[in-house]
Amino acid sequence: MSEEKHPIQPKSAAYCPMCDEKNSCGMEKGETTCWCFSVTFSKDLKANLENNFANKSCICKNCFEKQNEKSKD
């Protein structure tokens, strides 16, 4: 999978840096868990996030599903 860089600067930690939609992060909402705790990130998606989106904000579930599926191809 080729690395994808996205120029979006999220509005806040509550927004996905890939699409700028709300990311539904449980931690950002003050909860003790998040939807992402119960899913498995592909190796490629994990590397892409670490390389391109570290210290920005969490991706949303829609972007996770799209990107995780792409990396399985």
Biopython code that builds the backbone (N, CA, C, O; Angstrom):
import numpy as np
from Bio.PDB.StructureBuilder import StructureBuilder

atoms = [
    (1, "MET", "N", (0.843, -1.179, 0.000)),
    (1, "MET", "CA", (0.000, 0.000, 0.000)),
    (1, "MET", "C", (0.883, 1.234, 0.000)),
    (1, "MET", "O", (1.815, 1.327, 0.798)),
    (2, "SER", "N", (0.608, 2.163, -0.865)),
    (2, "SER", "CA", (1.385, 3.391, -0.883)),
    (2, "SER", "C", (0.898, 4.312, 0.222)),
    (2, "SER", "O", (-0.286, 4.336, 0.560)),
    (3, "GLU", "N", (1.822, 5.056, 0.768)),
    (3, "GLU", "CA", (1.454, 5.984, 1.835)),
    (3, "GLU", "C", (0.625, 7.116, 1.267)),
    (3, "GLU", "O", (0.936, 7.665, 0.210)),
    (4, "GLU", "N", (-0.438, 7.457, 1.985)),
    (4, "GLU", "CA", (-1.294, 8.542, 1.556)),
    (4, "GLU", "C", (-1.138, 9.692, 2.530)),
    (4, "GLU", "O", (-1.299, 9.516, 3.738)),
    (5, "LYS", "N", (-0.830, 10.852, 2.016)),
    (5, "LYS", "CA", (-0.723, 12.031, 2.856)),
    (5, "LYS", "C", (-1.935, 12.901, 2.605)),
    (5, "LYS", "O", (-2.315, 13.152, 1.462)),
    (6, "HIS", "N", (-2.518, 13.344, 3.663)),
    (6, "HIS", "CA", (-3.709, 14.170, 3.574)),
    (6, "HIS", "C", (-3.416, 15.505, 4.238)),
    (6, "HIS", "O", (-2.990, 15.534, 5.392)),
    (7, "PRO", "N", (-3.633, 16.598, 3.544)),
    (7, "PRO", "CA", (-3.285, 17.912, 4.070)),
    (7, "PRO", "C", (-4.255, 18.471, 5.103)),
    (7, "PRO", "O", (-4.028, 19.560, 5.628)),
    (8, "ILE", "N", (-5.323, 17.755, 5.404)),
    (8, "ILE", "CA", (-6.338, 18.276, 6.316)),
    (8, "ILE", "C", (-5.757, 18.471, 7.720)),
    (8, "ILE", "O", (-5.115, 17.578, 8.272)),
    (9, "GLN", "N", (-5.989, 19.618, 8.262)),
    (9, "GLN", "CA", (-5.682, 19.881, 9.664)),
    (9, "GLN", "C", (-7.022, 19.833, 10.386)),
    (9, "GLN", "O", (-7.855, 20.715, 10.179)),
    (10, "PRO", "N", (-7.253, 18.835, 11.221)),
    (10, "PRO", "CA", (-8.554, 18.708, 11.860)),
    (10, "PRO", "C", (-8.913, 19.935, 12.689)),
    (10, "PRO", "O", (-8.045, 20.603, 13.251)),
    (11, "LYS", "N", (-10.209, 20.216, 12.753)),
    (11, "LYS", "CA", (-10.718, 21.358, 13.512)),
    (11, "LYS", "C", (-10.352, 21.229, 14.985)),
    (11, "LYS", "O", (-10.043, 22.215, 15.655)),
    (12, "SER", "N", (-10.395, 19.996, 15.471)),
    (12, "SER", "CA", (-10.033, 19.704, 16.861)),
    (12, "SER", "C", (-9.788, 18.208, 16.944)),
    (12, "SER", "O", (-9.904, 17.506, 15.940)),
    (13, "ALA", "N", (-9.453, 17.716, 18.115)),
    (13, "ALA", "CA", (-9.199, 16.286, 18.300)),
    (13, "ALA", "C", (-10.459, 15.444, 18.084)),
    (13, "ALA", "O", (-10.377, 14.218, 17.999)),
    (14, "ALA", "N", (-11.607, 16.086, 17.998)),
    (14, "ALA", "CA", (-12.868, 15.373, 17.770)),
    (14, "ALA", "C", (-13.127, 15.106, 16.286)),
    (14, "ALA", "O", (-14.139, 14.501, 15.931)),
    (15, "TYR", "N", (-12.209, 15.558, 15.414)),
    (15, "TYR", "CA", (-12.397, 15.407, 13.973)),
    (15, "TYR", "C", (-11.297, 14.553, 13.350)),
    (15, "TYR", "O", (-10.139, 14.610, 13.763)),
    (16, "CYS", "N", (-11.672, 13.774, 12.366)),
    (16, "CYS", "CA", (-10.766, 12.878, 11.653)),
    (16, "CYS", "C", (-9.803, 13.676, 10.766)),
    (16, "CYS", "O", (-10.247, 14.553, 10.024)),
    (17, "PRO", "N", (-8.501, 13.396, 10.826)),
    (17, "PRO", "CA", (-7.547, 14.113, 9.980)),
    (17, "PRO", "C", (-7.585, 13.669, 8.517)),
    (17, "PRO", "O", (-6.977, 14.312, 7.661)),
    (18, "MET", "N", (-8.297, 12.573, 8.223)),
    (18, "MET", "CA", (-8.388, 12.098, 6.844)),
    (18, "MET", "C", (-9.560, 12.721, 6.097)),
    (18, "MET", "O", (-9.446, 13.011, 4.906)),
    (19, "CYS", "N", (-10.691, 12.933, 6.780)),
    (19, "CYS", "CA", (-11.888, 13.427, 6.084)),
    (19, "CYS", "C", (-12.502, 14.665, 6.731)),
    (19, "CYS", "O", (-13.401, 15.281, 6.158)),
    (20, "ASP", "N", (-12.029, 15.031, 7.906)),
    (20, "ASP", "CA", (-12.508, 16.201, 8.644)),
    (20, "ASP", "C", (-13.951, 16.067, 9.140)),
    (20, "ASP", "O", (-14.625, 17.064, 9.395)),
    (21, "GLU", "N", (-14.408, 14.829, 9.271)),
    (21, "GLU", "CA", (-15.715, 14.564, 9.885)),
    (21, "GLU", "C", (-15.477, 14.166, 11.340)),
    (21, "GLU", "O", (-14.354, 13.827, 11.714)),
    (22, "LYS", "N", (-16.524, 14.204, 12.162)),
    (22, "LYS", "CA", (-16.370, 13.803, 13.568)),
    (22, "LYS", "C", (-15.869, 12.366, 13.632)),
    (22, "LYS", "O", (-16.325, 11.506, 12.879)),
    (23, "ASN", "N", (-14.932, 12.114, 14.532)),
    (23, "ASN", "CA", (-14.325, 10.785, 14.611)),
    (23, "ASN", "C", (-14.955, 9.866, 15.655)),
    (23, "ASN", "O", (-14.604, 8.688, 15.722)),
    (24, "SER", "N", (-15.865, 10.372, 16.457)),
    (24, "SER", "CA", (-16.555, 9.578, 17.481)),
    (24, "SER", "C", (-15.593, 8.927, 18.468)),
    (24, "SER", "O", (-15.837, 7.818, 18.942)),
    (25, "CYS", "N", (-14.511, 9.612, 18.771)),
    (25, "CYS", "CA", (-13.519, 9.095, 19.712)),
    (25, "CYS", "C", (-14.081, 9.122, 21.130)),
    (25, "CYS", "O", (-14.412, 10.183, 21.660)),
    (26, "GLY", "N", (-14.183, 7.953, 21.729)),
    (26, "GLY", "CA", (-14.680, 7.859, 23.090)),
    (26, "GLY", "C", (-13.776, 8.568, 24.082)),
    (26, "GLY", "O", (-14.255, 9.197, 25.025)),
    (27, "MET", "N", (-12.486, 8.470, 23.875)),
    (27, "MET", "CA", (-11.537, 9.117, 24.776)),
    (27, "MET", "C", (-11.694, 10.636, 24.728)),
    (27, "MET", "O", (-11.626, 11.309, 25.756)),
    (28, "GLU", "N", (-11.905, 11.165, 23.531)),
    (28, "GLU", "CA", (-12.104, 12.603, 23.363)),
    (28, "GLU", "C", (-13.378, 13.060, 24.071)),
    (28, "GLU", "O", (-13.470, 14.196, 24.536)),
    (29, "LYS", "N", (-14.365, 12.154, 24.147)),
    (29, "LYS", "CA", (-15.636, 12.461, 24.812)),
    (29, "LYS", "C", (-15.545, 12.277, 26.325)),
    (29, "LYS", "O", (-16.518, 12.527, 27.038)),
    (30, "GLY", "N", (-14.390, 11.842, 26.820)),
    (30, "GLY", "CA", (-14.207, 11.643, 28.250)),
    (30, "GLY", "C", (-14.558, 10.244, 28.732)),
    (30, "GLY", "O", (-14.626, 9.991, 29.935)),
    (31, "GLU", "N", (-14.782, 9.333, 27.781)),
    (31, "GLU", "CA", (-15.092, 7.950, 28.134)),
    (31, "GLU", "C", (-13.793, 7.182, 28.384)),
    (31, "GLU", "O", (-12.709, 7.685, 28.092)),
    (32, "THR", "N", (-13.901, 5.986, 28.915)),
    (32, "THR", "CA", (-12.700, 5.192, 29.207)),
    (32, "THR", "C", (-12.337, 4.225, 28.087)),
    (32, "THR", "O", (-11.347, 3.501, 28.191)),
    (33, "THR", "N", (-13.117, 4.206, 27.035)),
    (33, "THR", "CA", (-12.851, 3.325, 25.903)),
    (33, "THR", "C", (-13.271, 4.017, 24.610)),
    (33, "THR", "O", (-13.896, 5.078, 24.633)),
    (34, "CYS", "N", (-12.921, 3.409, 23.495)),
    (34, "CYS", "CA", (-13.247, 3.974, 22.186)),
    (34, "CYS", "C", (-13.562, 2.825, 21.224)),
    (34, "CYS", "O", (-13.173, 1.683, 21.468)),
    (35, "TRP", "N", (-14.262, 3.129, 20.140)),
    (35, "TRP", "CA", (-14.594, 2.100, 19.152)),
    (35, "TRP", "C", (-13.331, 1.426, 18.618)),
    (35, "TRP", "O", (-13.356, 0.242, 18.281)),
    (36, "CYS", "N", (-12.232, 2.170, 18.540)),
    (36, "CYS", "CA", (-11.009, 1.627, 17.942)),
    (36, "CYS", "C", (-10.309, 0.594, 18.833)),
    (36, "CYS", "O", (-9.415, -0.117, 18.374)),
    (37, "PHE", "N", (-10.712, 0.513, 20.094)),
    (37, "PHE", "CA", (-10.089, -0.462, 20.986)),
    (37, "PHE", "C", (-10.504, -1.890, 20.637)),
    (37, "PHE", "O", (-9.830, -2.843, 21.028)),
    (38, "SER", "N", (-11.616, -2.043, 19.899)),
    (38, "SER", "CA", (-12.135, -3.382, 19.629)),
    (38, "SER", "C", (-11.940, -3.814, 18.169)),
    (38, "SER", "O", (-12.529, -4.805, 17.738)),
    (39, "VAL", "N", (-11.127, -3.086, 17.413)),
    (39, "VAL", "CA", (-10.869, -3.453, 16.019)),
    (39, "VAL", "C", (-9.386, -3.737, 15.826)),
    (39, "VAL", "O", (-8.555, -3.367, 16.656)),
    (40, "THR", "N", (-9.071, -4.395, 14.728)),
    (40, "THR", "CA", (-7.679, -4.708, 14.411)),
    (40, "THR", "C", (-7.243, -3.892, 13.207)),
    (40, "THR", "O", (-7.832, -3.984, 12.130)),
    (41, "PHE", "N", (-6.221, -3.106, 13.401)),
    (41, "PHE", "CA", (-5.664, -2.284, 12.333)),
    (41, "PHE", "C", (-4.677, -3.122, 11.528)),
    (41, "PHE", "O", (-3.832, -3.816, 12.093)),
    (42, "SER", "N", (-4.791, -3.052, 10.203)),
    (42, "SER", "CA", (-3.824, -3.758, 9.366)),
    (42, "SER", "C", (-2.442, -3.138, 9.595)),
    (42, "SER", "O", (-2.320, -1.998, 10.042)),
    (43, "LYS", "N", (-1.427, -3.902, 9.283)),
    (43, "LYS", "CA", (-0.053, -3.428, 9.440)),
    (43, "LYS", "C", (0.181, -2.162, 8.611)),
    (43, "LYS", "O", (0.803, -1.212, 9.086)),
    (44, "ASP", "N", (-0.322, -2.153, 7.363)),
    (44, "ASP", "CA", (-0.135, -0.998, 6.483)),
    (44, "ASP", "C", (-0.862, 0.238, 6.999)),
    (44, "ASP", "O", (-0.314, 1.340, 6.974)),
    (45, "LEU", "N", (-2.093, 0.056, 7.466)),
    (45, "LEU", "CA", (-2.846, 1.202, 7.974)),
    (45, "LEU", "C", (-2.181, 1.748, 9.226)),
    (45, "LEU", "O", (-2.071, 2.962, 9.395)),
    (46, "LYS", "N", (-1.743, 0.869, 10.089)),
    (46, "LYS", "CA", (-1.073, 1.312, 11.309)),
    (46, "LYS", "C", (0.184, 2.123, 10.967)),
    (46, "LYS", "O", (0.433, 3.164, 11.575)),
    (47, "ALA", "N", (0.960, 1.657, 10.012)),
    (47, "ALA", "CA", (2.170, 2.377, 9.596)),
    (47, "ALA", "C", (1.810, 3.725, 8.978)),
    (47, "ALA", "O", (2.469, 4.728, 9.253)),
    (48, "ASN", "N", (0.775, 3.756, 8.149)),
    (48, "ASN", "CA", (0.332, 5.001, 7.524)),
    (48, "ASN", "C", (-0.072, 6.014, 8.592)),
    (48, "ASN", "O", (0.292, 7.187, 8.505)),
    (49, "LEU", "N", (-0.811, 5.576, 9.579)),
    (49, "LEU", "CA", (-1.253, 6.479, 10.648)),
    (49, "LEU", "C", (-0.059, 6.999, 11.449)),
    (49, "LEU", "O", (0.029, 8.191, 11.743)),
    (50, "GLU", "N", (0.845, 6.105, 11.793)),
    (50, "GLU", "CA", (2.016, 6.510, 12.573)),
    (50, "GLU", "C", (2.895, 7.489, 11.795)),
    (50, "GLU", "O", (3.426, 8.438, 12.373)),
    (51, "ASN", "N", (3.051, 7.265, 10.489)),
    (51, "ASN", "CA", (3.915, 8.113, 9.666)),
    (51, "ASN", "C", (3.285, 9.440, 9.289)),
    (51, "ASN", "O", (3.989, 10.444, 9.188)),
    (52, "ASN", "N", (1.980, 9.471, 9.079)),
    (52, "ASN", "CA", (1.342, 10.658, 8.523)),
    (52, "ASN", "C", (0.385, 11.401, 9.455)),
    (52, "ASN", "O", (0.086, 12.573, 9.225)),
    (53, "PHE", "N", (-0.089, 10.740, 10.488)),
    (53, "PHE", "CA", (-1.121, 11.362, 11.308)),
    (53, "PHE", "C", (-0.810, 11.379, 12.800)),
    (53, "PHE", "O", (-1.681, 11.697, 13.609)),
    (54, "ALA", "N", (0.408, 11.044, 13.168)),
    (54, "ALA", "CA", (0.779, 11.028, 14.580)),
    (54, "ALA", "C", (0.565, 12.403, 15.201)),
    (54, "ALA", "O", (0.899, 13.424, 14.601)),
    (55, "ASN", "N", (0.014, 12.418, 16.385)),
    (55, "ASN", "CA", (-0.212, 13.639, 17.157)),
    (55, "ASN", "C", (-1.193, 14.606, 16.509)),
    (55, "ASN", "O", (-1.147, 15.804, 16.788)),
    (56, "LYS", "N", (-2.077, 14.112, 15.651)),
    (56, "LYS", "CA", (-3.115, 14.972, 15.076)),
    (56, "LYS", "C", (-4.425, 14.681, 15.794)),
    (56, "LYS", "O", (-4.798, 15.397, 16.724)),
    (57, "SER", "N", (-5.107, 13.658, 15.378)),
    (57, "SER", "CA", (-6.327, 13.209, 16.042)),
    (57, "SER", "C", (-6.641, 11.821, 15.524)),
    (57, "SER", "O", (-5.994, 11.345, 14.592)),
    (58, "CYS", "N", (-7.611, 11.176, 16.108)),
    (58, "CYS", "CA", (-8.000, 9.833, 15.691)),
    (58, "CYS", "C", (-8.754, 9.879, 14.369)),
    (58, "CYS", "O", (-9.458, 10.847, 14.080)),
    (59, "ILE", "N", (-8.603, 8.833, 13.572)),
    (59, "ILE", "CA", (-9.411, 8.743, 12.364)),
    (59, "ILE", "C", (-10.809, 8.265, 12.745)),
    (59, "ILE", "O", (-11.013, 7.701, 13.821)),
    (60, "CYS", "N", (-11.762, 8.496, 11.857)),
    (60, "CYS", "CA", (-13.133, 8.059, 12.107)),
    (60, "CYS", "C", (-13.301, 6.602, 11.674)),
    (60, "CYS", "O", (-12.452, 6.037, 10.985)),
    (61, "LYS", "N", (-14.405, 6.021, 12.091)),
    (61, "LYS", "CA", (-14.659, 4.622, 11.773)),
    (61, "LYS", "C", (-14.800, 4.416, 10.264)),
    (61, "LYS", "O", (-14.347, 3.397, 9.743)),
    (62, "ASN", "N", (-15.415, 5.356, 9.557)),
    (62, "ASN", "CA", (-15.558, 5.222, 8.100)),
    (62, "ASN", "C", (-14.197, 5.183, 7.413)),
    (62, "ASN", "O", (-13.966, 4.339, 6.546)),
    (63, "CYS", "N", (-13.300, 6.081, 7.787)),
    (63, "CYS", "CA", (-11.958, 6.081, 7.189)),
    (63, "CYS", "C", (-11.195, 4.824, 7.583)),
    (63, "CYS", "O", (-10.473, 4.252, 6.766)),
    (64, "PHE", "N", (-11.349, 4.398, 8.816)),
    (64, "PHE", "CA", (-10.710, 3.154, 9.252)),
    (64, "PHE", "C", (-11.145, 2.006, 8.348)),
    (64, "PHE", "O", (-10.308, 1.261, 7.838)),
    (65, "GLU", "N", (-12.464, 1.864, 8.148)),
    (65, "GLU", "CA", (-12.973, 0.749, 7.357)),
    (65, "GLU", "C", (-12.496, 0.823, 5.909)),
    (65, "GLU", "O", (-12.102, -0.194, 5.338)),
    (66, "LYS", "N", (-12.526, 2.010, 5.310)),
    (66, "LYS", "CA", (-12.067, 2.173, 3.922)),
    (66, "LYS", "C", (-10.580, 1.879, 3.792)),
    (66, "LYS", "O", (-10.172, 1.124, 2.909)),
    (67, "GLN", "N", (-9.771, 2.464, 4.657)),
    (67, "GLN", "CA", (-8.326, 2.310, 4.572)),
    (67, "GLN", "C", (-7.877, 0.918, 4.961)),
    (67, "GLN", "O", (-6.948, 0.375, 4.362)),
    (68, "ASN", "N", (-8.529, 0.328, 5.963)),
    (68, "ASN", "CA", (-8.159, -1.022, 6.390)),
    (68, "ASN", "C", (-8.489, -2.016, 5.286)),
    (68, "ASN", "O", (-7.723, -2.952, 5.053)),
    (69, "GLU", "N", (-9.612, -1.830, 4.606)),
    (69, "GLU", "CA", (-9.991, -2.718, 3.504)),
    (69, "GLU", "C", (-9.017, -2.577, 2.333)),
    (69, "GLU", "O", (-8.633, -3.574, 1.721)),
    (70, "LYS", "N", (-8.614, -1.328, 2.017)),
    (70, "LYS", "CA", (-7.654, -1.092, 0.931)),
    (70, "LYS", "C", (-6.345, -1.834, 1.181)),
    (70, "LYS", "O", (-5.749, -2.385, 0.255)),
    (71, "SER", "N", (-5.905, -1.844, 2.426)),
    (71, "SER", "CA", (-4.601, -2.445, 2.722)),
    (71, "SER", "C", (-4.648, -3.971, 2.672)),
    (71, "SER", "O", (-3.608, -4.629, 2.659)),
    (72, "LYS", "N", (-5.860, -4.529, 2.646)),
    (72, "LYS", "CA", (-5.989, -5.991, 2.529)),
    (72, "LYS", "C", (-5.886, -6.455, 1.079)),
    (72, "LYS", "O", (-5.617, -7.624, 0.803)),
    (73, "ASP", "N", (-6.107, -5.512, 0.154)),
    (73, "ASP", "CA", (-6.074, -5.851, -1.288)),
    (73, "ASP", "C", (-4.691, -6.222, -1.744)),
    (73, "ASP", "O", (-4.491, -6.531, -2.918)),
]
sb = StructureBuilder()
sb.init_structure("model")
sb.init_model(0)
sb.init_chain("A")
sb.init_seg("    ")
for serial, (resi, resn, name, xyz) in enumerate(atoms, 1):
    if name == "N":
        sb.init_residue(resn, " ", resi, " ")
    sb.init_atom(name, np.array(xyz, "f"), 0.0, 1.0, " ", f" {name:<3s}", serial, name[0])
structure = sb.get_structure()
